[in-house]
């Protein structure tokens, strides 16, 4: 019997106890280069040592300051001040002409709390590469790469909306999902999972009703009125 099977408590109809779900624990090992060919998730398209060498030849170690390889995927860490130059080089010199996506990561660390990652593809070479820049909480600005890849427009707006990282030089720096006057950035680690009560009023059930100030009222101890208990609206339906 596996260790995880021993943790399973059978559920009986007479019992009010909740069943413990089965799980399969997979230990985390340090990545090993010799295991790349046996890794079912490893892709040949993501291993680009020749591109990494070209980047190191074109830029000094202060710009390309770290390279990681995991599951046969190369990730290049770039000085955020030079991210536009690096993207320009990859597009013009190495053929990475397709911008896949961009996103933010909240590492929740004292220094360089945030990351912005960029996934690029060279269509003819059938190769992929990931770039990352570190962003300190005291300086939440990264140069926009929209002049190199127009497709980065919405991704940068989404990253600003969710993490509060501004992209200098963006042509239309607005929030993507939340209202412009929203005070928070929902994907930061300190943002509560149930939201901030009163921060985003929702419309009422009927035109005469009050705004819903707490989208998760029941979770915060109050009982919102059910929709079928709402008073009948005095606003007549539009005539057909």
C-alpha positions as CSV (number, residue, x, y, z in Angstrom):
1,X,0.0,0.0,0.0
2,X,1.3,3.4,-0.9
3,X,1.8,6.1,1.7
4,X,-0.9,8.3,0.2
5,X,-3.4,5.4,0.3
6,X,-2.9,5.1,4.0
7,X,-4.1,8.7,4.4
8,X,-7.4,8.0,2.8
9,X,-10.3,7.8,5.2
10,X,-13.3,5.9,3.8
11,X,-16.5,7.9,3.8
12,X,-19.6,6.3,5.4
13,X,-23.1,7.5,5.0
14,X,-23.6,7.6,8.7
15,X,-20.6,9.7,9.3
16,X,-20.5,13.5,9.0
17,X,-16.7,13.5,8.6
18,X,-15.3,14.7,5.3
19,X,-13.5,12.3,3.1
20,X,-9.8,12.9,2.6
21,X,-9.0,13.1,-1.1
22,X,-6.4,10.8,-2.6
23,X,-3.2,12.5,-3.7
24,X,0.0,11.5,-5.4
25,X,3.1,13.3,-4.0
26,X,5.9,13.9,-6.4
27,X,9.2,14.9,-4.8
28,X,11.0,17.8,-6.4
29,X,14.5,16.9,-7.5
30,X,17.2,19.2,-8.8
31,X,17.2,19.4,-12.6
32,X,19.8,17.2,-14.3
33,X,21.0,17.7,-17.8
34,X,21.3,14.0,-18.5
35,X,17.6,13.6,-17.8
36,X,16.4,16.0,-20.5
37,X,15.9,13.4,-23.1
38,X,13.9,11.2,-20.8
39,X,11.7,14.1,-19.5
40,X,8.3,13.7,-21.1
41,X,7.7,17.5,-20.9
42,X,11.1,18.4,-22.5
43,X,10.8,19.9,-26.0
44,X,13.6,20.2,-28.5
45,X,12.3,23.6,-29.6
46,X,13.0,25.2,-26.2
47,X,16.7,24.3,-26.1
48,X,18.6,27.1,-27.9
49,X,22.3,27.2,-26.7
50,X,23.4,28.8,-30.0
51,X,21.0,31.7,-29.4
52,X,22.2,32.1,-25.8
53,X,25.8,32.3,-27.1
54,X,24.8,34.9,-29.6
55,X,23.2,37.0,-26.9
56,X,26.3,36.8,-24.7
57,X,28.5,37.8,-27.6
58,X,26.3,40.8,-28.4
59,X,25.7,42.0,-24.8
60,X,27.9,42.0,-21.7
61,X,27.3,40.1,-18.5
62,X,25.5,43.1,-16.9
63,X,22.8,42.8,-19.6
64,X,22.6,39.0,-19.9
65,X,23.3,38.3,-16.3
66,X,21.9,34.8,-15.8
67,X,20.8,31.8,-17.9
68,X,18.7,28.9,-16.5
69,X,17.9,25.5,-18.2
70,X,15.1,23.4,-16.8
71,X,13.2,20.6,-18.5
72,X,15.2,21.5,-21.6
73,X,13.9,25.0,-21.6
74,X,16.3,28.0,-21.7
75,X,15.4,31.1,-19.8
76,X,17.6,34.2,-20.1
77,X,17.5,36.9,-17.4
78,X,18.0,40.4,-18.9
79,X,18.7,43.7,-17.3
80,X,15.3,45.4,-17.5
81,X,16.8,48.7,-18.9
82,X,18.0,46.8,-22.0
83,X,15.0,44.5,-22.6
84,X,14.0,46.5,-25.8
85,X,17.5,46.1,-27.2
86,X,17.6,42.4,-26.5
87,X,14.2,41.8,-28.1
88,X,15.3,43.9,-31.1
89,X,18.4,41.7,-31.5
90,X,16.4,38.5,-31.2
91,X,14.0,39.6,-33.8
92,X,16.4,41.1,-36.4
93,X,19.4,38.8,-35.9
94,X,18.0,35.5,-34.6
95,X,14.6,35.4,-36.3
96,X,12.4,35.5,-33.3
97,X,9.5,37.2,-35.1
98,X,6.5,35.9,-33.1
99,X,5.6,37.4,-29.7
100,X,3.7,34.7,-27.8
101,X,2.9,36.4,-24.5
102,X,4.1,38.3,-21.5
103,X,3.1,38.2,-17.9
104,X,4.1,39.1,-14.4
105,X,5.1,37.0,-11.3
106,X,5.0,38.1,-7.7
107,X,7.9,36.4,-6.1
108,X,7.0,38.0,-2.7
109,X,10.7,38.7,-1.9
110,X,12.4,41.7,-0.2
111,X,14.5,42.5,-3.2
112,X,13.4,42.3,-6.9
113,X,10.0,41.2,-5.8
114,X,8.5,41.0,-9.3
115,X,9.4,39.3,-12.6
116,X,8.2,40.0,-16.1
117,X,8.6,37.1,-18.5
118,X,8.5,37.2,-22.3
119,X,8.0,34.1,-24.6
120,X,9.3,34.5,-28.1
121,X,9.2,32.1,-31.1
122,X,11.3,31.9,-34.2
123,X,8.8,30.5,-36.7
124,X,11.2,29.4,-39.4
125,X,13.8,28.0,-37.0
126,X,11.0,26.4,-34.9
127,X,12.7,27.5,-31.7
128,X,11.4,29.1,-28.5
129,X,13.1,31.3,-25.9
130,X,12.0,32.8,-22.6
131,X,13.3,36.1,-21.3
132,X,12.8,37.4,-17.8
133,X,13.5,40.8,-16.1
134,X,13.5,41.4,-12.4
135,X,11.5,44.4,-11.0
136,X,12.1,45.9,-7.6
137,X,9.1,47.1,-5.7
138,X,10.7,50.6,-5.3
139,X,11.0,51.0,-9.1
140,X,7.9,49.4,-10.8
141,X,8.7,50.5,-14.3
142,X,9.9,48.4,-17.3
143,X,10.4,49.7,-20.9
144,X,7.6,48.7,-23.2
145,X,8.5,46.4,-26.1
146,X,5.5,47.4,-28.2
147,X,7.8,49.1,-30.7
148,X,9.4,45.8,-31.4
149,X,6.4,43.5,-31.0
150,X,3.0,45.2,-31.4
151,X,1.4,42.1,-29.9
152,X,2.8,43.1,-26.5
153,X,0.2,45.9,-26.2
154,X,-2.6,44.0,-24.4
155,X,-0.2,41.8,-22.4
156,X,1.6,44.8,-20.9
157,X,-1.8,46.4,-20.1
158,X,-2.8,43.2,-18.3
159,X,0.4,43.1,-16.4
160,X,-0.1,46.7,-15.2
161,X,-3.7,45.9,-14.3
162,X,-2.9,42.8,-12.3
163,X,0.5,43.6,-10.8
164,X,0.9,47.4,-10.9
165,X,4.0,47.2,-13.1
166,X,4.1,50.2,-15.5
167,X,5.5,49.9,-19.0
168,X,7.3,53.1,-20.0
169,X,6.5,54.2,-23.6
170,X,3.3,52.1,-23.9
171,X,1.0,53.8,-26.4
172,X,-2.2,53.2,-24.5
173,X,-1.4,52.5,-20.8
174,X,-4.9,51.7,-19.4
175,X,-6.1,49.0,-17.2
176,X,-7.3,45.8,-19.0
177,X,-10.0,44.4,-16.7
178,X,-10.5,46.6,-13.6
179,X,-12.0,50.1,-13.6
180,X,-9.4,52.9,-14.0
181,X,-10.2,54.2,-10.5
182,X,-9.7,50.7,-8.9
183,X,-7.0,51.1,-6.2
184,X,-5.6,47.6,-6.1
185,X,-3.8,45.0,-8.3
186,X,-5.5,41.7,-7.8
187,X,-2.7,39.3,-8.6
188,X,-0.3,40.6,-6.0
189,X,0.2,38.1,-3.2
190,X,-1.2,40.4,-0.5
191,X,-4.5,40.9,-2.3
192,X,-7.2,38.8,-0.4
193,X,-8.7,36.0,-2.4
194,X,-12.2,37.2,-1.6
195,X,-11.5,40.7,-2.7
196,X,-11.7,43.9,-0.7
197,X,-15.3,44.7,0.5
198,X,-16.5,48.0,-1.0
199,X,-13.7,48.4,-3.5
200,X,-15.8,47.4,-6.5
201,X,-19.6,48.0,-6.1
202,X,-21.7,45.7,-8.2
203,X,-25.0,46.8,-9.8
204,X,-28.3,46.1,-8.0
205,X,-30.7,43.3,-8.9
206,X,-33.4,45.9,-9.8
207,X,-33.1,49.5,-11.0
208,X,-34.4,50.7,-7.6
209,X,-32.1,48.5,-5.6
210,X,-28.9,49.4,-3.7
211,X,-25.4,48.8,-5.0
212,X,-23.8,45.6,-3.8
213,X,-20.7,46.8,-1.9
214,X,-19.4,43.3,-1.1
215,X,-19.2,40.7,-3.8
216,X,-18.6,38.0,-1.2
217,X,-21.0,39.2,1.5
218,X,-21.7,35.7,2.8
219,X,-18.0,34.9,3.2
220,X,-17.6,38.0,5.4
221,X,-20.4,37.2,7.8
222,X,-23.5,38.8,6.3
223,X,-26.4,37.3,4.3
224,X,-27.2,39.1,1.1
225,X,-30.8,39.1,-0.1
226,X,-31.7,36.3,-2.5
227,X,-32.7,37.4,-6.0
228,X,-36.2,36.0,-5.6
229,X,-36.7,38.2,-2.5
230,X,-35.9,41.4,-4.4
231,X,-38.8,43.8,-4.6
232,X,-40.7,44.1,-7.8
233,X,-39.3,46.8,-10.0
234,X,-41.5,49.8,-10.8
235,X,-39.8,50.3,-14.1
236,X,-42.2,49.0,-16.8
237,X,-40.8,46.6,-19.4
238,X,-40.2,48.1,-22.8
239,X,-43.2,47.6,-25.1
240,X,-42.5,45.4,-28.0
